[in-house]
């Protein structure tokens, strides 16, 4: 589901990618519609960098992202599996395995890029 990033979305994105200056994909010039795809595809240099960035999120931020994931507002289709595994691990660590399983079920259900 395409959306326009809210001020909360932008704050979360800037928390994990402080170098983010614009809110559009460098390649397609399309505006970002989610947080995790640009983080994993444009800002994180590798898996360790992604893990470090995601670890900056507190429980409130994770809960917010998970609520967007569950409603389909936060796209996971363009998040590569190795990055998704890191996100799921961080979710399980901070919020429990049940929350991570909820996210995993959404991830396996959707497979298109937004």
C-alpha positions in Angstrom: 0.0 0.0 0.0 1.7 3.2 -1.1 1.8 6.0 1.4 3.5 9.3 2.0 6.0 9.3 4.8 4.7 11.0 8.0 6.8 13.1 10.3 7.1 10.0 12.6 8.3 7.9 9.6 10.9 10.5 8.7 12.1 10.7 12.4 12.5 6.9 12.5 14.3 6.9 9.1 16.6 9.7 10.2 17.3 7.8 13.4 18.6 4.8 11.5 20.0 6.7 8.5 21.1 10.2 9.8 22.8 10.9 6.5 19.5 10.8 4.7 19.0 14.2 3.3 16.3 13.7 0.6 13.3 11.4 0.7 13.6 9.9 -2.7 15.3 6.9 -4.3 18.5 8.0 -6.0 17.9 5.6 -8.9 14.3 5.9 -9.7 13.7 9.4 -8.2 10.5 8.1 -6.7 9.7 9.3 -3.2 10.3 6.8 -0.3 7.1 5.1 0.8 8.5 3.0 3.5 11.4 3.0 6.0 13.1 -0.5 5.8 13.6 -0.7 2.1 15.6 2.5 1.7 17.5 1.7 4.8 18.5 -1.8 3.6 19.0 -0.8 -0.1 20.5 2.7 0.0 22.0 3.4 3.4 23.3 0.2 5.1 26.7 -0.7 3.7 26.4 -4.4 4.7 24.7 -6.7 7.2 26.8 -5.4 10.2 26.0 -1.8 9.3 22.3 -2.7 9.0 22.3 -4.4 12.4 24.0 -1.4 14.0 21.4 0.9 12.5 18.4 -1.2 13.5 19.8 -1.6 17.0 19.3 2.2 17.4 15.6 1.7 17.4 13.9 1.5 20.7 10.8 -0.6 21.6 8.4 2.2 20.7 10.1 2.6 17.2 9.9 -1.1 16.6 6.3 -1.3 17.8 5.5 1.6 15.4 7.2 -0.2 12.5 5.5 -3.5 13.3 2.1 -1.8 13.4 2.8 -0.4 9.9 4.0 -3.8 8.7 0.9 -5.5 9.9 -1.4 -3.0 8.2 0.6 -3.2 5.0 1.7 0.4 5.1 5.4 -0.5 5.6 6.6 -2.5 2.6 8.9 -5.4 3.1 8.9 -6.6 -0.5 12.2 -4.9 -1.3 14.0 -5.9 1.9 16.6 -8.6 1.1 16.2 -11.8 3.2 19.5 -11.4 5.0 18.5 -7.9 6.2 15.0 -9.2 7.1 16.6 -11.9 9.3 18.5 -9.2 11.2 15.3 -7.2 11.6 13.5 -10.3 12.9 16.3 -11.1 15.3 16.3 -7.6 16.7 12.5 -7.7 17.0 12.7 -11.1 18.9 15.4 -9.7 21.1 13.6 -6.5 22.1 10.0 -7.6 21.8 9.8 -11.4 21.9 9.6 -14.2 19.4 5.9 -13.8 19.0 6.3 -10.3 17.5 9.1 -11.6 15.2 6.8 -14.4 14.0 4.0 -11.9 13.2 6.5 -9.9 11.1 7.8 -13.0 9.4 4.3 -14.1 8.4 3.7 -10.7 6.7 7.1 -10.9 5.1 6.5 -14.3 3.5 3.0 -13.2 2.4 4.1 -10.1 0.4 6.8 -10.3 -2.3 6.5 -7.1 -4.4 8.5 -3.9 -4.2 6.7 -0.6 -3.4 
